[in-house]
Amino acid sequence: MFGITSWKLLILVIAAMVLIGPERLPEYLGKLRSFIRQARDMANGAKGDLKDQLGPDFEDVDWRQYDPRQYDPRKIIREALWDDPEEGEPSEDAPYLNPEVAVQESLRRWDPDRSTPYDVEAT
């Protein structure tokens, strides 16, 4: 949990109890309880809004497929490295794949007799 071990968490709780003091401790515990209750209510409200917006499709969603605990990063990387990329012809939209076409495009666009484009609003 956030890189804090149980011993560090225990030390933080004891330090907070000492700093807050026995007089104000019940007040702060009540505030913490109300904050947790509000956060839970907001989460349930968001879930209800999502159900209302999605309608009957909400029940059809398989939420287990989105659980990050099921993904094994080693398996994902292994599959990505060993899968063959799909071979295809480069489209005309990608002249950068052919260096000769890219050089011809850049030479055609550059004209030494023309002035450099200048945008008054950009400066």
Secondary structure, 3 states (H helix, E strand, C coil): CCCCCHHHHHHHHHHHHHHHHHHHHHHHHHHHHHHHHHHHHHHHHHHHHHHHHHCCHHHHCCHHHHCHHHCCHHHHHHHHHHCCCCCCCCCCCCHHHCHHHHHHHHHHHCCCCCCCCCCCCCC
